[in-house]
């Protein structure tokens, strides 16, 4: 989808550093990490529910 090179990532990180400051970066990274974790967990649960429903339909 999106392909970022090392140069683009460095520019993005510098902009984030300027916007939020060095003291807030760890908490921003932690919040981003837990958000990604929750999205993945929700995606797995939805996939599991869909698989269960399709198995029930096949068994009927």
C-alpha positions as CSV (number, residue, x, y, z in Angstrom):
1,X,0.0,0.0,0.0
2,X,2.3,2.7,1.2
3,X,6.1,2.3,0.9
4,X,8.3,4.5,3.0
5,X,12.0,4.6,2.6
6,X,14.5,5.4,5.3
7,X,14.6,9.1,4.4
8,X,10.8,9.5,4.6
9,X,10.7,7.7,8.0
10,X,13.4,10.0,9.4
11,X,11.5,13.1,8.2
12,X,8.3,11.8,9.7
13,X,10.0,11.1,13.0
14,X,11.6,14.5,13.1
15,X,8.3,16.2,12.5
16,X,6.7,14.2,15.3
17,X,9.6,15.1,17.6
18,X,9.1,18.8,16.8
19,X,5.4,18.7,17.3
20,X,5.2,16.8,20.6
21,X,8.7,17.1,22.1
22,X,11.0,14.5,23.4
23,X,9.3,14.1,26.7
24,X,6.0,12.9,25.3
25,X,7.4,10.5,22.6
26,X,7.5,7.4,24.9
27,X,3.9,7.8,26.0
28,X,2.8,8.4,22.4
29,X,4.7,5.3,21.2
30,X,3.1,3.3,24.1
31,X,-0.4,4.5,23.2
32,X,0.2,3.7,19.5
33,X,1.5,0.2,20.3
34,X,-1.5,-0.6,22.5
35,X,-3.9,0.7,19.9
36,X,-2.4,-1.5,17.2
37,X,-2.5,-4.5,19.6
38,X,-6.3,-3.9,20.3
39,X,-7.0,-3.6,16.6
40,X,-5.3,-6.8,15.9
41,X,-7.1,-8.5,18.7
42,X,-10.5,-7.3,17.5
43,X,-9.6,-8.4,13.9
44,X,-8.8,-11.9,15.2
45,X,-12.0,-12.1,17.2
46,X,-14.1,-11.0,14.2
47,X,-12.4,-13.5,11.9
48,X,-13.0,-16.2,14.5
49,X,-16.7,-15.4,14.8
50,X,-17.0,-15.4,11.0
51,X,-15.3,-18.8,10.8
52,X,-17.6,-20.2,13.5
53,X,-20.7,-19.0,11.7
54,X,-19.5,-20.5,8.4
55,X,-18.7,-23.8,10.0
56,X,-22.2,-23.9,11.5
57,X,-23.7,-23.2,8.1
58,X,-21.7,-26.0,6.5
59,X,-22.7,-28.5,9.2
60,X,-26.4,-27.7,8.7
